[in-house]
Amino acid sequence: MMATGRGGRSLMGPLLAVNFVVYLIILGLAGWSLDKYIDGEQNHPHLGGNPSTSFMLIFALIAGVTGACCVVAGFLHYKAWTSDSLAAAASSAIISWAITALAVGLVCKEIILGGYRGKRLQTLEALIIVSTVSQLLYLVLLHAGLWSRRYGPGYRSSYGT
């Protein structure tokens, strides 16, 4: 039997590592693509795009930065594993997921508009969608302690107990 509060923790470490790598790749691809887009190289074989591309790239960069910062807070919570660290990890995770979900909306718009999209742009689109799903799974794992102490620390009041 697992120790009390360790059920969600066994999945959280690998998920945080995967999220960190995905967000770093998003930052690299979005930064490279935005640089080419600003330089007027929309016809680059690996870029392409349509009118929504610039907005998607900006939101991808913002999502990558907030996601990477969220993972850092998540690693600190993973190490401390207390209700106090849970508050910081959960608040940054919710904000990061919301911004990543906005980026997914722009990815959908870019796909709907069509046109030529290079391989790196398609890879970026796929990674943004994957990061949204994995960030949502991370949020569920963070809040699993609300349902049972077996899954981790929850938001518990220290008053009157």
C-alpha distance (Angstrom), angle and dihedral (degrees) to the residues before:
residue distance angle dihedral
M1 . . .
M2 3.80 . .
A3 3.76 120.9 .
T4 3.76 115.3 -101.0
G5 3.79 111.9 -80.6
R6 3.79 96.2 12.0
G7 3.83 100.8 98.8
G8 3.79 96.8 91.9
R9 3.77 93.9 35.1
S10 3.80 95.3 68.7
L11 3.81 91.0 63.7
M12 3.78 97.2 37.3
G13 3.81 98.7 69.8
P14 3.81 97.1 56.8
L15 3.82 91.5 39.8
L16 3.81 90.8 53.5
A17 3.80 90.7 50.0
V18 3.82 91.8 50.4
N19 3.82 91.6 46.1
F20 3.79 91.2 50.7
V21 3.81 92.9 51.9
V22 3.82 92.1 45.6
Y23 3.81 92.6 49.4
L24 3.82 91.6 48.5
I25 3.81 90.4 51.5
I26 3.82 89.6 48.2
L27 3.80 89.3 52.2
G28 3.80 91.8 50.1
L29 3.79 96.3 46.5
A30 3.80 95.0 42.0
G31 3.80 92.2 46.7
W32 3.81 92.9 49.1
S33 3.81 92.3 45.3
L34 3.79 93.8 47.5
D35 3.80 90.4 49.1
K36 3.81 90.9 53.2
Y37 3.80 91.2 43.6
I38 3.83 92.6 51.6
D39 3.81 90.7 47.4
G40 3.81 88.5 56.7
E41 3.79 95.6 -110.9
Q42 3.80 96.7 132.0
N43 3.80 88.4 137.3
H44 3.81 91.8 62.1
P45 3.82 107.3 131.3
H46 3.82 92.4 -121.5
L47 3.82 96.9 43.9
G48 3.79 122.1 41.7
G49 3.77 115.1 141.4
N50 3.78 142.3 154.8
P51 3.84 136.1 -111.8
S52 3.82 93.1 -64.7
T53 3.81 94.5 52.9
S54 3.80 97.1 88.6
F55 3.80 92.0 51.6
M56 3.79 91.9 47.0
L57 3.81 91.5 50.3
I58 3.80 92.4 51.2
F59 3.79 92.6 49.3
A60 3.81 90.3 44.8
L61 3.80 89.6 56.2
I62 3.80 92.0 48.2
A63 3.81 90.8 46.6
G64 3.80 90.7 49.0
V65 3.78 93.6 51.6
T66 3.80 95.3 45.5
G67 3.81 90.3 43.5
A68 3.80 93.1 52.6
C69 3.81 90.7 48.1
C70 3.80 89.4 48.0
V71 3.80 90.4 54.0
V72 3.81 90.5 52.3
A73 3.82 89.5 54.1
G74 3.80 87.7 45.9
F75 3.81 92.5 54.3
L76 3.81 90.0 50.0
H77 3.81 89.9 51.2
Y78 3.80 90.3 46.4
K79 3.79 89.3 55.9
A80 3.82 96.7 43.1
W81 3.85 97.6 33.3
T82 3.81 95.7 -169.1
S83 3.79 135.0 129.8
D84 3.79 89.2 -109.5
S85 3.80 94.5 57.7
L86 3.81 89.8 42.0
A87 3.80 91.2 65.4
A88 3.80 93.0 56.6
A89 3.81 93.7 43.1
A90 3.80 93.9 47.2
S91 3.80 96.0 47.1
S92 3.80 93.4 49.9
A93 3.82 90.6 44.3
I94 3.81 92.7 53.7
I95 3.80 92.2 49.7
S96 3.80 91.8 46.1
W97 3.79 92.4 48.9
A98 3.81 91.9 49.2
I99 3.80 92.6 52.0
T100 3.80 91.3 45.2
A101 3.82 89.2 50.5
L102 3.81 88.7 54.0
A103 3.80 88.6 52.7
V104 3.82 89.1 51.4
G105 3.79 89.1 54.8
L106 3.78 89.4 55.2
V107 3.81 90.4 46.2
C108 3.81 88.7 55.0
K109 3.79 90.5 49.1
E110 3.80 90.6 50.0
I111 3.81 91.4 50.4
I112 3.82 91.8 47.3
L113 3.82 92.5 50.5
G114 3.79 89.0 53.3
G115 3.75 124.6 -170.8
Y116 3.78 127.4 131.8
R117 3.79 114.3 -34.3
G118 3.79 118.0 180.0
K119 3.80 125.7 -131.4
R120 3.80 95.2 -98.6
L121 3.78 91.5 50.7
Q122 3.81 91.0 49.1
T123 3.80 89.7 48.4
L124 3.80 90.1 51.0
E125 3.80 90.6 50.3
A126 3.80 91.5 51.1
L127 3.80 93.0 47.5
I128 3.79 92.0 50.5
I129 3.80 89.9 53.7
V130 3.83 91.6 46.7
S131 3.81 91.9 48.0
T132 3.81 91.0 52.1
V133 3.79 91.6 55.0
S134 3.81 94.3 43.5
Q135 3.81 91.5 46.9
L136 3.81 89.4 52.2
L137 3.82 89.6 51.1
Y138 3.81 88.8 50.2
L139 3.82 89.8 52.1
V140 3.80 90.5 51.6
L141 3.81 90.7 50.3
L142 3.81 91.2 48.9
H143 3.78 92.3 52.4
A144 3.81 96.4 41.4
G145 3.81 88.9 98.7
L146 3.79 88.9 69.6
W147 3.81 90.0 71.6
S148 3.78 100.6 39.8
R149 3.79 137.7 1.0
R150 3.80 87.1 -133.1
Y151 3.80 90.5 75.4
G152 3.78 99.7 49.7
P153 3.76 145.5 -73.8
G154 3.77 115.5 -31.5
Y155 3.76 134.1 -166.7
R156 3.75 99.7 -77.0
S157 3.75 128.3 169.1
S158 3.78 115.1 -124.7
Y159 3.81 89.6 -158.3
G160 3.77 119.4 96.3
T161 3.80 96.9 5.4
